[in-house]
Amino acid sequence: RARELVSLLRDEFAELRREFQLQQKLAMWQSAASLTPLARAWDEALAAAAAPAALRALLIGQLGQASDRESSLEMARSLLSARCPAQAAPHSLEGIHLLAGPTGSGKSVMIARLARAHAASRGFGPDQVALISLGDRRPGAWSQIQLLGAQAGVDCYRAADVTAVAELLDELGGRRLVLIDTPGAGGWEMALSLKNRLPRLVCHLVVPADISVAALKRLTGGPVPEWNSLMVSKLDEASHAWGLIQAGTESSLGISFAGAEPRGSVTFAGDVGEHLARTTVGNLMLPEEPGFEDEPPSRITNLKK
């Protein structure tokens, strides 16, 4: 856990240095360019929300061409929605699926949502779904999985290591869906090892909706499993989604499922990009009348369908 925190801090500082260099270049470009009052207002709002410099420059260049504030808001939602990771999975899962992610990302709750949704769906049923808790030695972790499994009405199993999982999977060969939960610390190594033993294993990365750009880059690069999709948790807690939006422009990895508060149901990712874009734009601080500096900024109401 300590090594994970040190690595995370190192990556965050590296990303901050990169952002600082890009911010300097952006400031030079802005001083040379003649920005409209609307473009300047968007620049200030995006800077205050810590939007990545590259994405900020792209948005300013396009939003400054809007005719008025309202049309620029709609344009911003459209641009950000288009840059969110695309959907990447069918409406249901089948086979052996492993979920991994950083500590506190919501893996266990996401697994419970998926188990409950598939246990209740036609063609599956509770007897066709199983949960496996792999190598999680945290106090209360096994009790939590048992409770979540009982709520979903599915069987739960505990495996101390990858070898035990392989033996369990031989016994569960008749199940249509097996979901494997992993610990936040050491989960990557377990996923890589199990993937080497089981080529048919499908690996998903679970991240919170407000994950930072640096954290998501660390999780999707380097010695990590080949992720089949992103699963996004805590949709209701995010005030912005810069990490996921930036990932949509730099990676082909898409979102398969998403979820909000702990008792909420799992959501297919078809409209997650639009939700993230609306939430991000809705929490920006943009003046009601860009160009009038004496008027205080006001929070844009978060628009919902």
Salt bridges, closest charged atoms under 4 A:
GLU4 OE1 - ARG1 NH1 3.37
ASP11 OD2 - ARG218 NE 3.66
GLU15 OE2 - ARG18 NH1 3.13
GLU15 OE1 - LYS217 NZ 3.47
ASP43 OD1 - ARG56 NE 2.68
GLU70 OE2 - ARG69 NH1 2.98
GLU74 OE1 - ARG77 NH2 2.91
GLU94 OE1 - ARG176 NH2 3.01
ASP136 OD2 - ARG138 NH2 2.76
ASP155 OD2 - ARG175 NH2 2.83
GLU274 OE2 - ARG278 NE 3.18
GLU274 OE1 - LYS305 NZ 3.43
GLU288 OE1 - ARG69 NH1 3.70
